[in-house]
Amino acid sequence: MNVVEKSEMTVTGIKVTKDWKGLIRDMPVKWEEFKSRIDEVKQRKSDTMIDISLEQEDTIYTQCICVEVEKNAEAPAGMETIVIPSAKYLYHKHEGSLVSIAETIGEMYQYGKEHELNLETMKIDIGYTIQGDETTHDLYIKVKEL
């Protein structure tokens, strides 16, 4: 694990804002919707999909299922284009199953605590494929600037 400067990126996708139970219920449905509509997203840099935890306010979470696109890309109906500013992140390459990503994220937060990094709730998980056959994910947790 190491701290990296991640360049600004523009993404287009579907936002989901819910409490935890709603997120667990709705995210699989929104993933299937996004996968079935990915061809509508023009000017994408690749077909590798991303799950971004944009924010958490009290018990409400905002996630974005998306792909990276060119800066001037327009979003299809029902999707949004968002600019993720350049920032410092704790980075780790996750190798293994999807179900163990949550455990890896927990280890990253523990690493941050041990190394006195002030980690935010914003997380970027890059590596999802249409087929679901991915074996690695690039995980980023935003470091709060002091």
C-alpha positions as CSV (number, residue, x, y, z in Angstrom):
1,M,0.0,0.0,0.0
2,N,1.2,3.5,-0.8
3,V,0.0,7.0,-1.2
4,V,-0.3,8.2,-4.8
5,E,-1.4,11.3,-6.6
6,K,-4.3,10.3,-8.8
7,S,-4.9,12.6,-11.8
8,E,-8.3,14.1,-12.5
9,M,-10.7,11.9,-14.3
10,T,-14.1,12.3,-15.9
11,V,-16.6,9.5,-15.5
12,T,-20.1,8.8,-16.9
13,G,-22.5,6.5,-15.1
14,I,-25.4,5.9,-12.8
15,K,-25.6,7.4,-9.4
16,V,-27.3,5.6,-6.5
17,T,-28.1,7.5,-3.3
18,K,-29.6,5.4,-0.5
19,D,-29.2,4.2,3.1
20,W,-27.2,1.1,3.6
21,K,-30.1,-1.3,3.2
22,G,-31.3,0.5,0.1
23,L,-27.8,0.4,-1.4
24,I,-27.5,-3.4,-0.8
25,R,-30.9,-3.9,-2.5
26,D,-30.4,-1.4,-5.4
27,M,-26.7,-1.7,-6.4
28,P,-27.0,-5.2,-8.1
29,V,-30.0,-3.9,-10.2
30,K,-28.1,-0.7,-11.2
31,W,-25.0,-2.7,-12.1
32,E,-27.0,-4.9,-14.5
33,E,-28.7,-1.8,-15.9
34,F,-25.3,-0.1,-16.4
35,K,-23.7,-3.2,-18.0
36,S,-26.6,-3.4,-20.4
37,R,-26.3,0.2,-21.4
38,I,-22.5,0.7,-21.5
39,D,-22.6,1.0,-25.3
40,E,-24.7,4.2,-24.9
41,V,-21.7,5.8,-23.2
42,K,-19.8,7.5,-26.0
43,Q,-16.1,8.6,-25.8
44,R,-15.3,6.0,-23.1
45,K,-11.6,5.4,-22.5
46,S,-12.2,1.7,-21.9
47,D,-14.9,-0.8,-21.0
48,T,-13.4,-1.3,-17.5
49,M,-16.1,-0.3,-15.1
50,I,-15.6,1.6,-11.9
51,D,-17.5,1.7,-8.6
52,I,-17.0,5.0,-6.8
53,S,-18.1,5.8,-3.2
54,L,-18.6,9.5,-3.8
55,E,-19.8,10.5,-0.3
56,Q,-21.5,9.5,2.9
57,E,-23.7,12.0,4.8
58,D,-24.9,10.5,8.1
59,T,-26.5,7.2,7.0
60,I,-26.9,8.1,3.3
61,Y,-24.4,6.8,0.8
62,T,-23.8,8.0,-2.8
63,Q,-22.3,5.5,-5.2
64,C,-21.5,5.8,-8.9
65,I,-21.3,2.9,-11.3
66,C,-19.4,4.3,-14.2
67,V,-16.6,4.2,-16.8
68,E,-13.9,6.8,-17.5
69,V,-14.7,9.0,-20.5
70,E,-13.1,11.9,-22.4
71,K,-13.5,15.3,-20.7
72,N,-16.2,16.6,-23.0
73,A,-18.4,13.4,-23.0
74,E,-22.1,13.8,-22.8
75,A,-24.1,11.5,-20.5
76,P,-26.9,9.4,-22.0
77,A,-30.4,9.8,-20.5
78,G,-30.5,8.6,-16.8
79,M,-26.8,8.9,-16.4
80,E,-24.4,11.7,-15.2
81,T,-21.0,12.8,-16.1
82,I,-18.8,13.7,-13.1
83,V,-15.3,15.1,-12.8
84,I,-13.3,13.5,-10.0
85,P,-10.6,16.1,-9.1
86,S,-6.9,15.1,-8.8
87,A,-6.1,14.2,-5.2
88,K,-3.9,12.0,-3.0
89,Y,-5.1,8.5,-2.4
90,L,-4.0,5.4,-0.5
91,Y,-3.6,2.8,-3.3
92,H,-3.6,-0.9,-3.2
93,K,-3.9,-3.5,-6.0
94,H,-6.5,-6.1,-4.9
95,E,-5.9,-9.6,-6.2
96,G,-8.6,-12.2,-5.5
97,S,-12.4,-12.5,-5.4
98,L,-14.9,-9.7,-5.5
99,V,-16.3,-10.8,-2.1
100,S,-12.9,-10.1,-0.4
101,I,-12.7,-6.5,-1.7
102,A,-14.6,-5.3,1.5
103,E,-12.0,-7.0,3.6
104,T,-9.2,-5.4,1.6
105,I,-10.8,-2.0,2.0
106,G,-10.9,-2.6,5.8
107,E,-7.2,-3.5,5.8
108,M,-6.5,-0.2,3.9
109,Y,-8.3,1.8,6.5
110,Q,-6.3,0.0,9.2
111,Y,-3.1,0.7,7.4
112,G,-4.2,4.4,7.2
113,K,-4.8,4.4,11.0
114,E,-1.4,2.8,11.7
115,H,0.4,5.3,9.4
116,E,-1.5,8.4,10.6
117,L,-3.2,9.0,7.3
118,N,-6.6,10.8,7.6
119,L,-8.6,8.7,5.1
120,E,-12.0,9.9,3.8
121,T,-15.1,7.8,2.9
122,M,-14.5,8.5,-0.8
123,K,-13.3,5.3,-2.5
124,I,-12.6,4.3,-6.1
125,D,-12.6,0.7,-7.2
126,I,-11.5,0.2,-10.8
127,G,-11.5,-3.2,-12.5
128,Y,-15.0,-4.5,-13.2
129,T,-15.7,-6.3,-16.5
130,I,-18.9,-7.0,-18.4
131,Q,-18.2,-10.7,-18.1
132,G,-17.4,-10.5,-14.4
133,D,-14.2,-12.4,-14.9
134,E,-11.8,-9.8,-13.4
135,T,-9.1,-11.0,-11.0
136,T,-7.6,-7.6,-10.0
137,H,-9.0,-4.3,-8.9
138,D,-7.2,-1.0,-8.3
139,L,-8.4,0.4,-5.0
140,Y,-8.1,4.0,-3.9
141,I,-9.2,5.7,-0.7
142,K,-9.0,9.5,-0.7
143,V,-6.5,11.0,1.8
144,K,-7.9,14.2,3.5
145,E,-5.6,17.2,2.8
146,L,-4.7,19.0,5.9
